[in-house]
Amino acid sequence: MKSNFKLLAKLTLLTTAGLFTASSFAATQPAEITNFNARRTHDVFTVKSKGWSDPAFGDMGWTHFSDWGSFTAKRHQKVTIKLVSETVGIHPGVTVWFRGADDTAPDSYVVDHFYPQYANFTKFGAVDETTGESLGNIVMRVVAYGYDQDGNTKVVRRFKGIKDNVPGQLELTFTAPARGQYQFVVGGINPDAGVDNTPKYNIDTTVTKVIAP
């Protein structure tokens, strides 16, 4: 079964065009999407050690083994997402998408139970996985992504490993390309040997925004 999942993931991830389109799967809702704003800049996310990238699933991320956040930003605003694992051996990864005017579905939905870390995440004519209700179009355009490379034995160039000399810590900074709603996902990638991959682990998550001069 795992090999079939892996093949399916590789066939459906269209990396050349930078676009992932699920044509036969129904949309799902993460358990919670934390909204970050001026009053709430920090939260503790809970993720699995391979939530952002699992080799058993074509190295894709798992929607429900990861944790999700959202924020609004102005065009050219600099945004920094800082992730710090509370457990030694957990390496966080993060992907940020923009949900613009062509994204007509409720922002509480994402395309499916797995996601591409470095590509658009799109479903036209999305329906609720449980009720079959028509939701509109889910159009999530990838903006930035990366993972903690410090102390990490796995190097995946397309995932953009980031070093800051602190294992378990990751800072992703980018400039918002447009004004509007952004959504991001956090999970683990390639945990150290000996880490129990069954439970979820705490990741201290901070989102800060600075207006560019």
C-alpha positions as CSV (number, residue, x, y, z in Angstrom):
1,M,0.0,0.0,0.0
2,K,2.8,2.4,0.9
3,S,4.5,1.9,-2.5
4,N,1.2,2.7,-4.3
5,F,0.8,5.9,-2.2
6,K,4.4,6.9,-3.1
7,L,3.8,6.3,-6.8
8,L,0.6,8.3,-6.7
9,A,2.2,11.2,-5.0
10,K,5.0,11.4,-7.5
11,L,2.7,11.2,-10.5
12,T,0.4,13.9,-9.2
13,L,3.1,16.4,-8.1
14,L,3.8,18.4,-11.3
15,T,7.1,20.0,-10.3
16,T,8.0,21.2,-13.7
17,A,5.1,23.6,-13.9
18,G,5.3,24.3,-10.1
19,L,1.6,23.4,-9.9
20,F,-0.1,20.6,-7.9
21,T,-3.7,19.9,-9.0
22,A,-5.8,17.2,-7.3
23,S,-8.4,16.2,-9.8
24,S,-10.1,13.4,-7.9
25,F,-9.7,14.1,-4.2
26,A,-12.1,15.9,-1.9
27,A,-11.0,18.9,0.2
28,T,-10.2,18.5,3.9
29,Q,-10.1,20.8,6.9
30,P,-7.0,20.9,9.2
31,A,-8.1,20.5,12.9
32,E,-7.1,24.1,13.5
33,I,-5.7,27.1,11.6
34,T,-4.2,29.6,14.0
35,N,-4.6,33.2,12.9
36,F,-1.5,35.3,13.7
37,N,-2.0,39.1,14.0
38,A,-0.7,42.1,16.0
39,R,-2.1,40.7,19.2
40,R,-1.2,37.1,18.6
41,T,2.3,36.6,17.3
42,H,3.2,33.3,19.0
43,D,1.6,29.9,19.4
44,V,2.8,26.3,20.1
45,F,2.2,24.0,17.1
46,T,2.0,20.3,17.5
47,V,3.4,18.2,14.6
48,K,4.7,14.7,13.8
49,S,8.4,14.2,13.2
50,K,7.8,13.5,9.5
51,G,4.7,15.6,9.1
52,W,6.3,18.0,6.6
53,S,8.0,15.3,4.6
54,D,7.5,11.6,4.8
55,P,9.5,9.2,2.6
56,A,6.7,6.6,2.9
57,F,4.5,9.0,1.0
58,G,6.7,10.2,-1.8
59,D,8.4,12.7,0.6
60,M,5.2,14.8,0.6
61,G,3.7,16.4,3.7
62,W,0.7,15.2,5.7
63,T,-2.1,17.7,6.3
64,H,-3.2,16.2,9.6
65,F,0.2,15.4,10.9
66,S,1.2,19.0,10.5
67,D,-0.1,22.2,12.0
68,W,-1.4,25.3,10.2
69,G,-1.4,29.0,10.6
70,S,-2.6,32.1,8.7
71,F,-2.0,35.9,8.6
72,T,-2.6,38.9,6.4
73,A,0.2,40.9,4.9
74,K,0.6,44.0,2.7
75,R,2.5,44.0,-0.5
76,H,6.3,44.2,0.0
77,Q,5.9,43.6,3.8
78,K,8.7,41.5,5.2
79,V,7.5,38.5,7.1
80,T,9.5,36.2,9.3
81,I,8.3,32.8,10.6
82,K,10.5,31.4,13.4
83,L,10.2,27.8,14.5
84,V,11.9,26.3,17.5
85,S,11.5,22.6,18.4
86,E,11.0,21.9,22.1
87,T,12.5,18.4,21.5
88,V,16.0,17.5,20.5
89,G,16.1,15.7,17.2
90,I,13.0,17.3,15.6
91,H,13.8,19.4,12.5
92,P,10.9,21.7,11.4
93,G,9.9,22.5,7.9
94,V,7.5,25.2,6.7
95,T,5.7,26.2,3.5
96,V,3.8,29.5,2.9
97,W,1.0,29.9,0.3
98,F,-0.9,33.0,-0.8
99,R,-4.7,32.7,-1.2
100,G,-5.8,35.5,-3.5
101,A,-9.0,36.6,-5.3
102,D,-9.1,33.4,-7.5
103,D,-9.2,31.3,-4.3
104,T,-13.0,31.2,-3.8
105,A,-13.2,28.3,-1.3
106,P,-13.3,28.9,2.5
107,D,-9.8,29.3,3.9
108,S,-10.6,26.6,6.4
109,Y,-10.2,24.0,3.6
110,V,-7.1,22.7,1.9
111,V,-6.9,20.4,-1.2
112,D,-6.2,17.1,0.4
113,H,-4.7,15.0,3.2
114,F,-1.2,15.4,1.7
115,Y,0.5,18.5,0.3
116,P,3.5,19.5,-1.8
117,Q,6.1,21.5,0.1
118,Y,7.5,23.6,-2.8
119,A,4.6,24.0,-5.3
120,N,1.2,25.5,-5.7
121,F,-1.7,23.6,-4.1
122,T,-4.8,23.8,-6.3
123,K,-8.2,22.2,-6.7
124,F,-10.8,23.6,-9.0
125,G,-14.4,22.7,-8.1
126,A,-13.4,21.5,-4.7
127,V,-16.0,19.6,-2.6
128,D,-16.2,18.7,1.1
129,E,-14.8,15.2,1.7
130,T,-17.6,14.3,4.1
131,T,-20.7,16.0,2.8
132,G,-19.9,16.5,-0.9
133,E,-20.8,20.2,-0.6
134,S,-19.4,22.4,-3.4
135,L,-16.8,24.7,-2.0
136,G,-15.5,26.7,-5.0
137,N,-11.8,26.8,-6.0
138,I,-8.9,26.2,-3.7
139,V,-5.9,28.2,-5.2
140,M,-2.9,28.3,-2.9
141,R,0.1,29.8,-4.6
142,V,3.5,28.9,-3.1
143,V,5.5,31.9,-1.8
144,A,8.3,30.5,0.4
145,Y,9.4,27.3,2.0
146,G,12.4,25.7,3.7
147,Y,13.5,23.3,6.5
148,D,16.0,23.1,9.3
149,Q,19.3,21.8,7.9
150,D,21.4,22.1,11.0
151,G,22.3,18.7,12.3
152,N,20.0,17.2,9.7
153,T,21.6,14.2,7.9
154,K,19.3,14.6,4.9
155,V,19.9,17.2,2.2
156,V,17.0,17.9,-0.2
157,R,18.0,20.8,-2.5
158,R,14.5,21.3,-3.8
159,F,13.2,21.8,-0.2
160,K,15.7,24.6,0.5
161,G,17.6,23.6,3.7
162,I,18.3,26.6,5.9
163,K,21.2,26.8,8.4
164,D,21.6,29.1,11.4
165,N,23.9,26.9,13.4
166,V,21.1,25.9,15.8
167,P,19.6,22.4,15.3
168,G,15.9,22.3,15.7
169,Q,15.5,26.0,14.9
170,L,14.3,27.5,11.6
171,E,13.8,31.1,10.5
172,L,12.1,31.7,7.2
173,T,12.0,35.3,6.0
174,F,10.3,36.5,2.8
175,T,8.7,39.5,1.2
176,A,5.0,39.3,0.6
177,P,4.3,39.6,-3.1
178,A,0.7,40.9,-2.7
179,R,-1.7,42.2,-0.2
180,G,-4.0,39.6,1.3
181,Q,-4.4,36.3,3.1
182,Y,-1.5,33.9,3.6
183,Q,-1.5,30.4,4.9
184,F,1.4,28.2,6.1
185,V,2.0,24.7,7.3
186,V,4.6,23.4,9.8
187,G,5.8,19.8,10.3
188,G,8.9,17.8,10.9
189,I,11.4,16.4,8.4
190,N,14.0,13.6,8.8
191,P,14.1,13.3,12.6
192,D,17.3,12.2,14.3
193,A,18.0,8.5,14.9
194,G,16.1,7.3,18.0
195,V,13.3,9.7,17.8
196,D,9.8,8.1,18.4
197,N,7.8,8.9,15.3
198,T,4.4,8.1,16.8
199,P,3.6,11.2,19.0
200,K,3.3,14.8,18.0
201,Y,5.9,17.3,19.2
202,N,5.8,21.0,20.2
203,I,7.1,23.6,17.9
204,D,7.2,27.2,19.2
205,T,6.0,29.3,16.3
206,T,6.3,33.1,16.0
207,V,5.2,35.3,13.1
208,T,6.5,38.9,12.8
209,K,5.9,41.4,10.1
210,V,7.8,44.6,9.2
211,I,6.8,47.3,6.7
212,A,9.5,47.7,4.1
213,P,11.0,51.2,3.8
